Amino acid sequence: MESSQIFILISILVLAVIAVFVFFIKKNKKPKLTPLAGLAFGFVLAGIVFGDTRLIGYSLMGTGILLAVIDMIIKLRKKKK
């Protein structure tokens, strides 16, 4: 395995561990993953997978982060009302 493939594998494993903590550790509350947040997560994962081509990988990751920020803003506005 090349070093880039090892990095991708480690990144995916870390994201999987975080997902386990979010979904299974909090038993008293059900986490609500909005469709926009799910889409953002998918874009970030795609950016990691297609990271060999820097332009595509960074574009996908940037899109995912932008969607996550938009989702946070929408949630904060709904909470204030």
C-alpha positions as CSV (number, residue, x, y, z in Angstrom):
1,M,0.0,0.0,0.0
2,E,1.1,3.5,-0.8
3,S,1.2,6.1,1.9
4,S,-1.7,8.0,0.4
5,Q,-3.9,4.9,0.5
6,I,-2.9,4.4,4.2
7,F,-3.9,8.0,4.9
8,I,-7.3,7.5,3.2
9,L,-7.9,4.3,5.2
10,I,-7.0,6.0,8.5
11,S,-9.3,9.0,7.7
12,I,-12.2,6.7,6.9
13,L,-11.7,4.7,10.1
14,V,-11.5,7.9,12.2
15,L,-14.8,9.1,10.6
16,A,-16.4,5.8,11.3
17,V,-15.4,5.9,15.0
18,I,-16.8,9.4,15.3
19,A,-20.0,8.2,13.7
20,V,-20.2,5.4,16.2
21,F,-19.8,7.8,19.1
22,V,-22.4,10.1,17.7
23,F,-25.1,7.5,16.9
24,F,-24.6,4.8,19.6
25,I,-23.2,6.5,22.7
26,K,-26.0,9.1,23.0
27,K,-28.8,6.7,24.0
28,N,-31.0,9.3,25.7
29,K,-31.3,11.5,22.6
30,K,-31.7,10.5,19.0
31,P,-29.2,12.5,16.8
32,K,-31.0,14.1,14.0
33,L,-28.9,14.2,10.9
34,T,-30.5,16.6,8.4
35,P,-30.4,15.8,4.7
36,L,-28.0,18.7,4.2
37,A,-25.6,17.5,6.9
38,G,-25.7,14.0,5.3
39,L,-24.9,15.4,1.9
40,A,-22.1,17.4,3.4
41,F,-20.7,14.3,5.1
42,G,-20.9,12.5,1.7
43,F,-19.0,15.2,0.0
44,V,-16.2,15.1,2.6
45,L,-15.9,11.4,2.3
46,A,-15.9,11.6,-1.5
47,G,-13.1,14.3,-1.2
48,I,-11.1,11.9,0.9
49,V,-11.6,9.0,-1.5
50,F,-10.9,11.0,-4.6
51,G,-8.0,12.9,-3.0
52,D,-5.4,11.6,-5.5
53,T,-6.5,14.4,-7.8
54,R,-6.0,17.5,-5.7
55,L,-8.4,19.7,-7.6
56,I,-11.3,17.3,-7.3
57,G,-10.5,16.1,-3.8
58,Y,-10.2,19.7,-2.4
59,S,-13.3,20.8,-4.3
60,L,-15.4,18.0,-2.9
61,M,-14.1,18.6,0.7
62,G,-14.7,22.3,0.4
63,T,-18.2,21.8,-0.9
64,G,-18.9,19.5,2.1
65,I,-17.6,22.0,4.6
66,L,-19.6,24.8,3.0
67,L,-22.8,22.7,3.2
68,A,-22.1,21.8,6.8
69,V,-21.6,25.5,7.7
70,I,-24.9,26.4,5.9
71,D,-26.7,23.6,7.8
72,M,-25.3,25.0,11.1
73,I,-26.5,28.5,10.2
74,I,-30.0,27.1,9.4
75,K,-30.2,25.2,12.7
76,L,-29.1,28.3,14.7
77,R,-31.7,30.5,13.0
78,K,-34.4,27.9,13.8
79,K,-33.3,27.7,17.4
80,K,-33.5,31.5,17.9
81,K,-37.1,31.6,16.8
